[in-house]
Amino acid sequence: MIPPLFIFFIVMGSIYFGLATPTESAAFGAGGALILVGLNRQNIAKWVRRSYIAAGLSALVLLLLRLT
């Protein structure tokens, strides 16, 4: 229950404090969700898990580069 709440507070906090637009915050939340899926799913193949984690990390890196 804590990881989804963490993503929620990060997304809402970035909007509230003016760090990102709602669209950028949604992308941040989607990247975080992909990482959580890759970390929490035990019954999927390793390459699928790694793909989810890689996609989530790349989305977060691209967003952070956009914000700087």
mmCIF file as Biopython writes it, N, C-alpha, C and O atoms, coordinates in Angstrom:
data_model
#
loop_
_atom_site.group_PDB
_atom_site.id
_atom_site.type_symbol
_atom_site.label_atom_id
_atom_site.label_alt_id
_atom_site.label_comp_id
_atom_site.label_asym_id
_atom_site.label_entity_id
_atom_site.label_seq_id
_atom_site.pdbx_PDB_ins_code
_atom_site.Cartn_x
_atom_site.Cartn_y
_atom_site.Cartn_z
_atom_site.occupancy
_atom_site.B_iso_or_equiv
_atom_site.auth_seq_id
_atom_site.auth_asym_id
_atom_site.pdbx_PDB_model_num
ATOM 1   N N  . MET A ? 1  ? 0.819  -1.199  0.000   1.0 0.0 1  A 1 
ATOM 2   C CA . MET A ? 1  ? 0.000  0.000   0.000   1.0 0.0 1  A 1 
ATOM 3   C C  . MET A ? 1  ? 0.858  1.256   0.000   1.0 0.0 1  A 1 
ATOM 4   O O  . MET A ? 1  ? 0.417  2.295   -0.491  1.0 0.0 1  A 1 
ATOM 5   N N  . ILE A ? 2  ? 2.050  1.190   0.528   1.0 0.0 2  A 1 
ATOM 6   C CA . ILE A ? 2  ? 2.894  2.376   0.625   1.0 0.0 2  A 1 
ATOM 7   C C  . ILE A ? 2  ? 3.427  2.835   -0.731  1.0 0.0 2  A 1 
ATOM 8   O O  . ILE A ? 2  ? 3.399  4.037   -0.993  1.0 0.0 2  A 1 
ATOM 9   N N  . PRO A ? 3  ? 3.916  1.944   -1.616  1.0 0.0 3  A 1 
ATOM 10  C CA . PRO A ? 3  ? 4.434  2.437   -2.905  1.0 0.0 3  A 1 
ATOM 11  C C  . PRO A ? 3  ? 3.409  3.203   -3.749  1.0 0.0 3  A 1 
ATOM 12  O O  . PRO A ? 3  ? 3.759  4.247   -4.299  1.0 0.0 3  A 1 
ATOM 13  N N  . PRO A ? 4  ? 2.146  2.731   -3.879  1.0 0.0 4  A 1 
ATOM 14  C CA . PRO A ? 4  ? 1.188  3.535   -4.635  1.0 0.0 4  A 1 
ATOM 15  C C  . PRO A ? 4  ? 0.912  4.900   -3.980  1.0 0.0 4  A 1 
ATOM 16  O O  . PRO A ? 4  ? 0.723  5.900   -4.674  1.0 0.0 4  A 1 
ATOM 17  N N  . LEU A ? 5  ? 0.891  4.928   -2.664  1.0 0.0 5  A 1 
ATOM 18  C CA . LEU A ? 5  ? 0.697  6.218   -1.990  1.0 0.0 5  A 1 
ATOM 19  C C  . LEU A ? 5  ? 1.887  7.149   -2.226  1.0 0.0 5  A 1 
ATOM 20  O O  . LEU A ? 5  ? 1.716  8.360   -2.369  1.0 0.0 5  A 1 
ATOM 21  N N  . PHE A ? 6  ? 3.086  6.582   -2.265  1.0 0.0 6  A 1 
ATOM 22  C CA . PHE A ? 6  ? 4.284  7.365   -2.544  1.0 0.0 6  A 1 
ATOM 23  C C  . PHE A ? 6  ? 4.189  7.991   -3.935  1.0 0.0 6  A 1 
ATOM 24  O O  . PHE A ? 6  ? 4.499  9.170   -4.107  1.0 0.0 6  A 1 
ATOM 25  N N  . ILE A ? 7  ? 3.762  7.208   -4.925  1.0 0.0 7  A 1 
ATOM 26  C CA . ILE A ? 7  ? 3.606  7.747   -6.280  1.0 0.0 7  A 1 
ATOM 27  C C  . ILE A ? 7  ? 2.543  8.837   -6.287  1.0 0.0 7  A 1 
ATOM 28  O O  . ILE A ? 7  ? 2.725  9.877   -6.921  1.0 0.0 7  A 1 
ATOM 29  N N  . PHE A ? 8  ? 1.442  8.610   -5.592  1.0 0.0 8  A 1 
ATOM 30  C CA . PHE A ? 8  ? 0.375  9.612   -5.535  1.0 0.0 8  A 1 
ATOM 31  C C  . PHE A ? 8  ? 0.893  10.929  -4.960  1.0 0.0 8  A 1 
ATOM 32  O O  . PHE A ? 8  ? 0.629  11.995  -5.516  1.0 0.0 8  A 1 
ATOM 33  N N  . PHE A ? 9  ? 1.626  10.861  -3.854  1.0 0.0 9  A 1 
ATOM 34  C CA . PHE A ? 9  ? 2.114  12.083  -3.237  1.0 0.0 9  A 1 
ATOM 35  C C  . PHE A ? 9  ? 3.184  12.768  -4.077  1.0 0.0 9  A 1 
ATOM 36  O O  . PHE A ? 9  ? 3.271  13.996  -4.078  1.0 0.0 9  A 1 
ATOM 37  N N  . ILE A ? 10 ? 3.992  12.002  -4.785  1.0 0.0 10 A 1 
ATOM 38  C CA . ILE A ? 10 ? 4.984  12.595  -5.675  1.0 0.0 10 A 1 
ATOM 39  C C  . ILE A ? 10 ? 4.290  13.334  -6.824  1.0 0.0 10 A 1 
ATOM 40  O O  . ILE A ? 10 ? 4.653  14.462  -7.157  1.0 0.0 10 A 1 
ATOM 41  N N  . VAL A ? 11 ? 3.295  12.688  -7.419  1.0 0.0 11 A 1 
ATOM 42  C CA . VAL A ? 11 ? 2.577  13.304  -8.545  1.0 0.0 11 A 1 
ATOM 43  C C  . VAL A ? 11 ? 1.837  14.554  -8.086  1.0 0.0 11 A 1 
ATOM 44  O O  . VAL A ? 11 ? 1.963  15.614  -8.699  1.0 0.0 11 A 1 
ATOM 45  N N  . MET A ? 12 ? 1.074  14.433  -7.019  1.0 0.0 12 A 1 
ATOM 46  C CA . MET A ? 12 ? 0.303  15.583  -6.546  1.0 0.0 12 A 1 
ATOM 47  C C  . MET A ? 12 ? 1.209  16.676  -5.995  1.0 0.0 12 A 1 
ATOM 48  O O  . MET A ? 12 ? 0.921  17.861  -6.165  1.0 0.0 12 A 1 
ATOM 49  N N  . GLY A ? 13 ? 2.296  16.296  -5.342  1.0 0.0 13 A 1 
ATOM 50  C CA . GLY A ? 13 ? 3.232  17.280  -4.812  1.0 0.0 13 A 1 
ATOM 51  C C  . GLY A ? 13 ? 3.932  18.057  -5.908  1.0 0.0 13 A 1 
ATOM 52  O O  . GLY A ? 13 ? 4.152  19.261  -5.775  1.0 0.0 13 A 1 
ATOM 53  N N  . SER A ? 14 ? 4.288  17.375  -7.000  1.0 0.0 14 A 1 
ATOM 54  C CA . SER A ? 14 ? 4.948  18.095  -8.093  1.0 0.0 14 A 1 
ATOM 55  C C  . SER A ? 14 ? 3.996  19.080  -8.764  1.0 0.0 14 A 1 
ATOM 56  O O  . SER A ? 14 ? 4.432  20.126  -9.246  1.0 0.0 14 A 1 
ATOM 57  N N  . ILE A ? 15 ? 2.715  18.765  -8.800  1.0 0.0 15 A 1 
ATOM 58  C CA . ILE A ? 15 ? 1.734  19.719  -9.337  1.0 0.0 15 A 1 
ATOM 59  C C  . ILE A ? 15 ? 1.527  20.863  -8.351  1.0 0.0 15 A 1 
ATOM 60  O O  . ILE A ? 15 ? 1.542  22.032  -8.734  1.0 0.0 15 A 1 
ATOM 61  N N  . TYR A ? 16 ? 1.337  20.522  -7.091  1.0 0.0 16 A 1 
ATOM 62  C CA . TYR A ? 16 ? 1.041  21.529  -6.070  1.0 0.0 16 A 1 
ATOM 63  C C  . TYR A ? 16 ? 2.177  22.530  -5.910  1.0 0.0 16 A 1 
ATOM 64  O O  . TYR A ? 16 ? 1.929  23.729  -5.785  1.0 0.0 16 A 1 
ATOM 65  N N  . PHE A ? 17 ? 3.413  22.057  -5.914  1.0 0.0 17 A 1 
ATOM 66  C CA . PHE A ? 17 ? 4.553  22.950  -5.727  1.0 0.0 17 A 1 
ATOM 67  C C  . PHE A ? 17 ? 5.036  23.590  -7.023  1.0 0.0 17 A 1 
ATOM 68  O O  . PHE A ? 17 ? 6.013  24.339  -7.012  1.0 0.0 17 A 1 
ATOM 69  N N  . GLY A ? 18 ? 4.375  23.308  -8.127  1.0 0.0 18 A 1 
ATOM 70  C CA . GLY A ? 18 ? 4.703  23.939  -9.389  1.0 0.0 18 A 1 
ATOM 71  C C  . GLY A ? 18 ? 5.960  23.419  -10.058 1.0 0.0 18 A 1 
ATOM 72  O O  . GLY A ? 18 ? 6.543  24.106  -10.897 1.0 0.0 18 A 1 
ATOM 73  N N  . LEU A ? 19 ? 6.386  22.223  -9.703  1.0 0.0 19 A 1 
ATOM 74  C CA . LEU A ? 19 ? 7.580  21.651  -10.315 1.0 0.0 19 A 1 
ATOM 75  C C  . LEU A ? 19 ? 7.295  21.087  -11.699 1.0 0.0 19 A 1 
ATOM 76  O O  . LEU A ? 19 ? 8.195  21.023  -12.536 1.0 0.0 19 A 1 
ATOM 77  N N  . ALA A ? 20 ? 6.072  20.682  -11.949 1.0 0.0 20 A 1 
ATOM 78  C CA . ALA A ? 20 ? 5.714  20.080  -13.225 1.0 0.0 20 A 1 
ATOM 79  C C  . ALA A ? 20 ? 4.253  20.374  -13.536 1.0 0.0 20 A 1 
ATOM 80  O O  . ALA A ? 20 ? 3.450  20.649  -12.644 1.0 0.0 20 A 1 
ATOM 81  N N  . THR A ? 21 ? 3.931  20.309  -14.816 1.0 0.0 21 A 1 
ATOM 82  C CA . THR A ? 21 ? 2.538  20.464  -15.231 1.0 0.0 21 A 1 
ATOM 83  C C  . THR A ? 21 ? 1.804  19.161  -14.928 1.0 0.0 21 A 1 
ATOM 84  O O  . THR A ? 21 ? 2.445  18.148  -14.646 1.0 0.0 21 A 1 
ATOM 85  N N  . PRO A ? 22 ? 0.489  19.167  -14.980 1.0 0.0 22 A 1 
ATOM 86  C CA . PRO A ? 22 ? -0.241 17.918  -14.744 1.0 0.0 22 A 1 
ATOM 87  C C  . PRO A ? 22 ? 0.129  16.810  -15.730 1.0 0.0 22 A 1 
ATOM 88  O O  . PRO A ? 22 ? 0.160  15.639  -15.354 1.0 0.0 22 A 1 
ATOM 89  N N  . THR A ? 23 ? 0.408  17.160  -16.975 1.0 0.0 23 A 1 
ATOM 90  C CA . THR A ? 23 ? 0.788  16.156  -17.958 1.0 0.0 23 A 1 
ATOM 91  C C  . THR A ? 23 ? 2.141  15.539  -17.611 1.0 0.0 23 A 1 
ATOM 92  O O  . THR A ? 23 ? 2.307  14.322  -17.690 1.0 0.0 23 A 1 
ATOM 93  N N  . GLU A ? 24 ? 3.101  16.369  -17.230 1.0 0.0 24 A 1 
ATOM 94  C CA . GLU A ? 24 ? 4.411  15.866  -16.845 1.0 0.0 24 A 1 
ATOM 95  C C  . GLU A ? 24 ? 4.325  15.019  -15.579 1.0 0.0 24 A 1 
ATOM 96  O O  . GLU A ? 24 ? 5.012  14.005  -15.457 1.0 0.0 24 A 1 
ATOM 97  N N  . SER A ? 25 ? 3.497  15.429  -14.654 1.0 0.0 25 A 1 
ATOM 98  C CA . SER A ? 25 ? 3.312  14.653  -13.429 1.0 0.0 25 A 1 
ATOM 99  C C  . SER A ? 25 ? 2.675  13.298  -13.713 1.0 0.0 25 A 1 
ATOM 100 O O  . SER A ? 25 ? 3.013  12.300  -13.077 1.0 0.0 25 A 1 
ATOM 101 N N  . ALA A ? 26 ? 1.752  13.269  -14.674 1.0 0.0 26 A 1 
ATOM 102 C CA . ALA A ? 26 ? 1.140  11.997  -15.061 1.0 0.0 26 A 1 
ATOM 103 C C  . ALA A ? 26 ? 2.177  11.065  -15.671 1.0 0.0 26 A 1 
ATOM 104 O O  . ALA A ? 26 ? 2.149  9.858   -15.431 1.0 0.0 26 A 1 
ATOM 105 N N  . ALA A ? 27 ? 3.086  11.619  -16.455 1.0 0.0 27 A 1 
ATOM 106 C CA . ALA A ? 27 ? 4.157  10.800  -17.029 1.0 0.0 27 A 1 
ATOM 107 C C  . ALA A ? 27 ? 5.061  10.266  -15.925 1.0 0.0 27 A 1 
ATOM 108 O O  . ALA A ? 27 ? 5.515  9.123   -15.987 1.0 0.0 27 A 1 
ATOM 109 N N  . PHE A ? 28 ? 5.318  11.074  -14.939 1.0 0.0 28 A 1 
ATOM 110 C CA . PHE A ? 28 ? 6.127  10.641  -13.807 1.0 0.0 28 A 1 
ATOM 111 C C  . PHE A ? 28 ? 5.442  9.496   -13.064 1.0 0.0 28 A 1 
ATOM 112 O O  . PHE A ? 28 ? 6.088  8.519   -12.684 1.0 0.0 28 A 1 
ATOM 113 N N  . GLY A ? 29 ? 4.147  9.621   -12.863 1.0 0.0 29 A 1 
ATOM 114 C CA . GLY A ? 29 ? 3.385  8.561   -12.210 1.0 0.0 29 A 1 
ATOM 115 C C  . GLY A ? 29 ? 3.352  7.280   -13.029 1.0 0.0 29 A 1 
ATOM 116 O O  . GLY A ? 29 ? 3.429  6.183   -12.475 1.0 0.0 29 A 1 
ATOM 117 N N  . ALA A ? 30 ? 3.240  7.414   -14.348 1.0 0.0 30 A 1 
ATOM 118 C CA . ALA A ? 30 ? 3.244  6.226   -15.205 1.0 0.0 30 A 1 
ATOM 119 C C  . ALA A ? 30 ? 4.592  5.524   -15.159 1.0 0.0 30 A 1 
ATOM 120 O O  . ALA A ? 30 ? 4.653  4.295   -15.117 1.0 0.0 30 A 1 
ATOM 121 N N  . GLY A ? 31 ? 5.662  6.289   -15.167 1.0 0.0 31 A 1 
ATOM 122 C CA . GLY A ? 31 ? 6.995  5.689   -15.064 1.0 0.0 31 A 1 
ATOM 123 C C  . GLY A ? 31 ? 7.177  4.968   -13.742 1.0 0.0 31 A 1 
ATOM 124 O O  . GLY A ? 31 ? 7.728  3.868   -13.700 1.0 0.0 31 A 1 
ATOM 125 N N  . GLY A ? 32 ? 6.721  5.578   -12.675 1.0 0.0 32 A 1 
ATOM 126 C CA . GLY A ? 32 ? 6.799  4.938   -11.364 1.0 0.0 32 A 1 
ATOM 127 C C  . GLY A ? 32 ? 5.952  3.675   -11.293 1.0 0.0 32 A 1 
ATOM 128 O O  . GLY A ? 32 ? 6.346  2.690   -10.667 1.0 0.0 32 A 1 
ATOM 129 N N  . ALA A ? 33 ? 4.787  3.707   -11.936 1.0 0.0 33 A 1 
ATOM 130 C CA . ALA A ? 33 ? 3.924  2.528   -11.946 1.0 0.0 33 A 1 
ATOM 131 C C  . ALA A ? 33 ? 4.569  1.386   -12.713 1.0 0.0 33 A 1 
ATOM 132 O O  . ALA A ? 33 ? 4.459  0.230   -12.304 1.0 0.0 33 A 1 
ATOM 133 N N  . LEU A ? 34 ? 5.243  1.692   -13.823 1.0 0.0 34 A 1 
ATOM 134 C CA . LEU A ? 34 ? 5.938  0.645   -14.574 1.0 0.0 34 A 1 
ATOM 135 C C  . LEU A ? 34 ? 7.035  0.001   -13.733 1.0 0.0 34 A 1 
ATOM 136 O O  . LEU A ? 34 ? 7.224  -1.215  -13.770 1.0 0.0 34 A 1 
ATOM 137 N N  . ILE A ? 35 ? 7.744  0.814   -12.987 1.0 0.0 35 A 1 
ATOM 138 C CA . ILE A ? 35 ? 8.788  0.276   -12.123 1.0 0.0 35 A 1 
ATOM 139 C C  . ILE A ? 35 ? 8.174  -0.625  -11.043 1.0 0.0 35 A 1 
ATOM 140 O O  . ILE A ? 35 ? 8.706  -1.696  -10.751 1.0 0.0 35 A 1 
ATOM 141 N N  . LEU A ? 36 ? 7.063  -0.191  -10.457 1.0 0.0 36 A 1 
ATOM 142 C CA . LEU A ? 36 ? 6.403  -1.016  -9.433  1.0 0.0 36 A 1 
ATOM 143 C C  . LEU A ? 36 ? 5.917  -2.346  -10.000 1.0 0.0 36 A 1 
ATOM 144 O O  . LEU A ? 36 ? 6.028  -3.380  -9.341  1.0 0.0 36 A 1 
ATOM 145 N N  . VAL A ? 37 ? 5.380  -2.323  -11.214 1.0 0.0 37 A 1 
ATOM 146 C CA . VAL A ? 37 ? 4.930  -3.572  -11.840 1.0 0.0 37 A 1 
ATOM 147 C C  . VAL A ? 37 ? 6.111  -4.514  -12.023 1.0 0.0 37 A 1 
ATOM 148 O O  . VAL A ? 37 ? 6.009  -5.708  -11.742 1.0 0.0 37 A 1 
ATOM 149 N N  . GLY A ? 38 ? 7.228  -3.977  -12.494 1.0 0.0 38 A 1 
ATOM 150 C CA . GLY A ? 38 ? 8.402  -4.816  -12.694 1.0 0.0 38 A 1 
ATOM 151 C C  . GLY A ? 38 ? 8.955  -5.382  -11.405 1.0 0.0 38 A 1 
ATOM 152 O O  . GLY A ? 38 ? 9.484  -6.494  -11.393 1.0 0.0 38 A 1 
ATOM 153 N N  . LEU A ? 39 ? 8.844  -4.646  -10.335 1.0 0.0 39 A 1 
ATOM 154 C CA . LEU A ? 39 ? 9.387  -5.106  -9.060  1.0 0.0 39 A 1 
ATOM 155 C C  . LEU A ? 39 ? 8.448  -6.052  -8.318  1.0 0.0 39 A 1 
ATOM 156 O O  . LEU A ? 39 ? 8.912  -6.914  -7.572  1.0 0.0 39 A 1 
ATOM 157 N N  . ASN A ? 40 ? 7.155  -5.910  -8.504  1.0 0.0 40 A 1 
ATOM 158 C CA . ASN A ? 40 ? 6.199  -6.674  -7.703  1.0 0.0 40 A 1 
ATOM 159 C C  . ASN A ? 40 ? 5.717  -7.965  -8.344  1.0 0.0 40 A 1 
ATOM 160 O O  . ASN A ? 40 ? 5.273  -8.865  -7.631  1.0 0.0 40 A 1 
ATOM 161 N N  . ARG A ? 41 ? 5.787  -8.086  -9.646  1.0 0.0 41 A 1 
ATOM 162 C CA . ARG A ? 41 ? 5.261  -9.278  -10.320 1.0 0.0 41 A 1 
ATOM 163 C C  . ARG A ? 41 ? 6.270  -10.410 -10.242 1.0 0.0 41 A 1 
ATOM 164 O O  . ARG A ? 41 ? 7.390  -10.278 -10.734 1.0 0.0 41 A 1 
ATOM 165 N N  . GLN A ? 42 ? 5.886  -11.515 -9.630  1.0 0.0 42 A 1 
ATOM 166 C CA . GLN A ? 42 ? 6.788  -12.640 -9.463  1.0 0.0 42 A 1 
ATOM 167 C C  . GLN A ? 42 ? 6.563  -13.733 -10.513 1.0 0.0 42 A 1 
ATOM 168 O O  . GLN A ? 42 ? 7.457  -14.542 -10.759 1.0 0.0 42 A 1 
ATOM 169 N N  . ASN A ? 43 ? 5.400  -13.763 -11.124 1.0 0.0 43 A 1 
ATOM 170 C CA . ASN A ? 43 ? 5.083  -14.866 -12.024 1.0 0.0 43 A 1 
ATOM 171 C C  . ASN A ? 43 ? 5.286  -14.518 -13.500 1.0 0.0 43 A 1 
ATOM 172 O O  . ASN A ? 43 ? 4.712  -15.177 -14.367 1.0 0.0 43 A 1 
ATOM 173 N N  . ILE A ? 44 ? 6.085  -13.505 -13.800 1.0 0.0 44 A 1 
ATOM 174 C CA . ILE A ? 44 ? 6.374  -13.173 -15.188 1.0 0.0 44 A 1 
ATOM 175 C C  . ILE A ? 44 ? 7.840  -13.455 -15.476 1.0 0.0 44 A 1 
ATOM 176 O O  . ILE A ? 44 ? 8.656  -13.583 -14.562 1.0 0.0 44 A 1 
ATOM 177 N N  . ALA A ? 45 ? 8.158  -13.550 -16.755 1.0 0.0 45 A 1 
ATOM 178 C CA . ALA A ? 45 ? 9.531  -13.853 -17.155 1.0 0.0 45 A 1 
ATOM 179 C C  . ALA A ? 45 ? 10.471 -12.718 -16.743 1.0 0.0 45 A 1 
ATOM 180 O O  . ALA A ? 45 ? 10.060 -11.565 -16.607 1.0 0.0 45 A 1 
ATOM 181 N N  . LYS A ? 46 ? 11.731 -13.072 -16.549 1.0 0.0 46 A 1 
ATOM 182 C CA . LYS A ? 46 ? 12.715 -12.065 -16.124 1.0 0.0 46 A 1 
ATOM 183 C C  . LYS A ? 46 ? 12.862 -10.954 -17.149 1.0 0.0 46 A 1 
ATOM 184 O O  . LYS A ? 46 ? 13.013 -9.791  -16.775 1.0 0.0 46 A 1 
ATOM 185 N N  . TRP A ? 47 ? 12.821 -11.285 -18.438 1.0 0.0 47 A 1 
ATOM 186 C CA . TRP A ? 47 ? 13.009 -10.250 -19.448 1.0 0.0 47 A 1 
ATOM 187 C C  . TRP A ? 47 ? 11.829 -9.287  -19.471 1.0 0.0 47 A 1 
ATOM 188 O O  . TRP A ? 47 ? 11.999 -8.105  -19.767 1.0 0.0 47 A 1 
ATOM 189 N N  . VAL A ? 48 ? 10.630 -9.785  -19.159 1.0 0.0 48 A 1 
ATOM 190 C CA . VAL A ? 48 ? 9.468  -8.894  -19.092 1.0 0.0 48 A 1 
ATOM 191 C C  . VAL A ? 48 ? 9.597  -7.969  -17.889 1.0 0.0 48 A 1 
ATOM 192 O O  . VAL A ? 48 ? 9.325  -6.773  -17.993 1.0 0.0 48 A 1 
ATOM 193 N N  . ARG A ? 49 ? 10.007 -8.510  -16.759 1.0 0.0 49 A 1 
ATOM 194 C CA . ARG A ? 49 ? 10.202 -7.708  -15.557 1.0 0.0 49 A 1 
ATOM 195 C C  . ARG A ? 49 ? 11.255 -6.631  -15.809 1.0 0.0 49 A 1 
ATOM 196 O O  . ARG A ? 49 ? 11.068 -5.469  -15.447 1.0 0.0 49 A 1 
ATOM 197 N N  . ARG A ? 50 ? 12.356 -7.027  -16.429 1.0 0.0 50 A 1 
ATOM 198 C CA . ARG A ? 50 ? 13.417 -6.059  -16.731 1.0 0.0 50 A 1 
ATOM 199 C C  . ARG A ? 50 ? 12.949 -5.011  -17.728 1.0 0.0 50 A 1 
ATOM 200 O O  . ARG A ? 50 ? 13.366 -3.855  -17.658 1.0 0.0 50 A 1 
ATOM 201 N N  . SER A ? 51 ? 12.086 -5.407  -18.656 1.0 0.0 51 A 1 
ATOM 202 C CA . SER A ? 51 ? 11.553 -4.450  -19.633 1.0 0.0 51 A 1 
ATOM 203 C C  . SER A ? 51 ? 10.695 -3.392  -18.947 1.0 0.0 51 A 1 
ATOM 204 O O  . SER A ? 51 ? 10.794 -2.206  -19.261 1.0 0.0 51 A 1 
ATOM 205 N N  . TYR A ? 52 ? 9.854  -3.823  -18.011 1.0 0.0 52 A 1 
ATOM 206 C CA . TYR A ? 52 ? 9.040  -2.865  -17.264 1.0 0.0 52 A 1 
ATOM 207 C C  . TYR A ? 52 ? 9.922  -1.891  -16.479 1.0 0.0 52 A 1 
ATOM 208 O O  . TYR A ? 52 ? 9.684  -0.683  -16.487 1.0 0.0 52 A 1 
ATOM 209 N N  . ILE A ? 53 ? 10.916 -2.416  -15.819 1.0 0.0 53 A 1 
ATOM 210 C CA . ILE A ? 53 ? 11.793 -1.564  -15.021 1.0 0.0 53 A 1 
ATOM 211 C C  . ILE A ? 53 ? 12.570 -0.606  -15.918 1.0 0.0 53 A 1 
ATOM 212 O O  . ILE A ? 53 ? 12.706 0.574   -15.593 1.0 0.0 53 A 1 
ATOM 213 N N  . ALA A ? 54 ? 13.080 -1.104  -17.047 1.0 0.0 54 A 1 
ATOM 214 C CA . ALA A ? 54 ? 13.836 -0.251  -17.969 1.0 0.0 54 A 1 
ATOM 215 C C  . ALA A ? 54 ? 12.950 0.838   -18.567 1.0 0.0 54 A 1 
ATOM 216 O O  . ALA A ? 54 ? 13.379 1.985   -18.695 1.0 0.0 54 A 1 
ATOM 217 N N  . ALA A ? 55 ? 11.725 0.490   -18.932 1.0 0.0 55 A 1 
ATOM 218 C CA . ALA A ? 55 ? 10.814 1.485   -19.488 1.0 0.0 55 A 1 
ATOM 219 C C  . ALA A ? 55 ? 10.464 2.548   -18.456 1.0 0.0 55 A 1 
ATOM 220 O O  . ALA A ? 55 ? 10.419 3.737   -18.773 1.0 0.0 55 A 1 
ATOM 221 N N  . GLY A ? 56 ? 10.219 2.126   -17.241 1.0 0.0 56 A 1 
ATOM 222 C CA . GLY A ? 56 ? 9.905  3.090   -16.186 1.0 0.0 56 A 1 
ATOM 223 C C  . GLY A ? 56 ? 11.069 4.007   -15.879 1.0 0.0 56 A 1 
ATOM 224 O O  . GLY A ? 56 ? 10.889 5.216   -15.735 1.0 0.0 56 A 1 
ATOM 225 N N  . LEU A ? 57 ? 12.262 3.445   -15.779 1.0 0.0 57 A 1 
ATOM 226 C CA . LEU A ? 57 ? 13.440 4.273   -15.500 1.0 0.0 57 A 1 
ATOM 227 C C  . LEU A ? 57 ? 13.735 5.239   -16.636 1.0 0.0 57 A 1 
ATOM 228 O O  . LEU A ? 57 ? 14.097 6.391   -16.397 1.0 0.0 57 A 1 
ATOM 229 N N  . SER A ? 58 ? 13.581 4.775   -17.871 1.0 0.0 58 A 1 
ATOM 230 C CA . SER A ? 58 ? 13.839 5.678   -18.994 1.0 0.0 58 A 1 
ATOM 231 C C  . SER A ? 58 ? 12.806 6.805   -19.041 1.0 0.0 58 A 1 
ATOM 232 O O  . SER A ? 58 ? 13.146 7.940   -19.376 1.0 0.0 58 A 1 
ATOM 233 N N  . ALA A ? 59 ? 11.557 6.504   -18.711 1.0 0.0 59 A 1 
ATOM 234 C CA . ALA A ? 59 ? 10.543 7.562   -18.667 1.0 0.0 59 A 1 
ATOM 235 C C  . ALA A ? 59 ? 10.872 8.586   -17.587 1.0 0.0 59 A 1 
ATOM 236 O O  . ALA A ? 59 ? 10.726 9.788   -17.807 1.0 0.0 59 A 1 
ATOM 237 N N  . LEU A ? 60 ? 11.311 8.121   -16.434 1.0 0.0 60 A 1 
ATOM 238 C CA . LEU A ? 60 ? 11.650 9.037   -15.348 1.0 0.0 60 A 1 
ATOM 239 C C  . LEU A ? 60 ? 12.881 9.877   -15.695 1.0 0.0 60 A 1 
ATOM 240 O O  . LEU A ? 60 ? 12.923 11.068  -15.387 1.0 0.0 60 A 1 
ATOM 241 N N  . VAL A ? 61 ? 13.876 9.268   -16.328 1.0 0.0 61 A 1 
ATOM 242 C CA . VAL A ? 61 ? 15.074 10.016  -16.715 1.0 0.0 61 A 1 
ATOM 243 C C  . VAL A ? 61 ? 14.722 11.081  -17.752 1.0 0.0 61 A 1 
ATOM 244 O O  . VAL A ? 61 ? 15.176 12.220  -17.643 1.0 0.0 61 A 1 
ATOM 245 N N  . LEU A ? 62 ? 13.925 10.727  -18.748 1.0 0.0 62 A 1 
ATOM 246 C CA . LEU A ? 62 ? 13.532 11.699  -19.756 1.0 0.0 62 A 1 
ATOM 247 C C  . LEU A ? 62 ? 12.734 12.853  -19.141 1.0 0.0 62 A 1 
ATOM 248 O O  . LEU A ? 62 ? 12.913 14.011  -19.520 1.0 0.0 62 A 1 
ATOM 249 N N  . LEU A ? 63 ? 11.870 12.533  -18.206 1.0 0.0 63 A 1 
ATOM 250 C CA . LEU A ? 63 ? 11.108 13.586  -17.543 1.0 0.0 63 A 1 
ATOM 251 C C  . LEU A ? 63 ? 12.006 14.493  -16.722 1.0 0.0 63 A 1 
ATOM 252 O O  . LEU A ? 63 ? 11.846 15.714  -16.740 1.0 0.0 63 A 1 
ATOM 253 N N  . LEU A ? 64 ? 12.941 13.909  -16.009 1.0 0.0 64 A 1 
ATOM 254 C CA . LEU A ? 64 ? 13.859 14.735  -15.218 1.0 0.0 64 A 1 
ATOM 255 C C  . LEU A ? 64 ? 14.723 15.615  -16.117 1.0 0.0 64 A 1 
ATOM 256 O O  . LEU A ? 64 ? 15.012 16.758  -15.764 1.0 0.0 64 A 1 
ATOM 257 N N  . LEU A ? 65 ? 15.136 15.100  -17.266 1.0 0.0 65 A 1 
ATOM 258 C CA . LEU A ? 65 ? 15.895 15.932  -18.204 1.0 0.0 65 A 1 
ATOM 259 C C  . LEU A ? 65 ? 15.035 17.061  -18.750 1.0 0.0 65 A 1 
ATOM 260 O O  . LEU A ? 65 ? 15.530 18.160  -18.998 1.0 0.0 65 A 1 
ATOM 261 N N  . ARG A ? 66 ? 13.773 16.797  -18.933 1.0 0.0 66 A 1 
ATOM 262 C CA . ARG A ? 66 ? 12.859 17.826  -19.415 1.0 0.0 66 A 1 
ATOM 263 C C  . ARG A ? 66 ? 12.649 18.919  -18.379 1.0 0.0 66 A 1 
ATOM 264 O O  . ARG A ? 66 ? 12.494 20.088  -18.733 1.0 0.0 66 A 1 
ATOM 265 N N  . LEU A ? 67 ? 12.642 18.550  -17.098 1.0 0.0 67 A 1 
ATOM 266 C CA . LEU A ? 67 ? 12.378 19.519  -16.036 1.0 0.0 67 A 1 
ATOM 267 C C  . LEU A ? 67 ? 13.582 20.399  -15.727 1.0 0.0 67 A 1 
ATOM 268 O O  . LEU A ? 67 ? 13.418 21.470  -15.143 1.0 0.0 67 A 1 
ATOM 269 N N  . THR A ? 68 ? 14.787 19.978  -16.103 1.0 0.0 68 A 1 
ATOM 270 C CA . THR A ? 68 ? 15.970 20.788  -15.788 1.0 0.0 68 A 1 
ATOM 271 C C  . THR A ? 68 ? 16.277 21.789  -16.855 1.0 0.0 68 A 1 
ATOM 272 O O  . THR A ? 68 ? 17.242 22.543  -16.735 1.0 0.0 68 A 1 
#
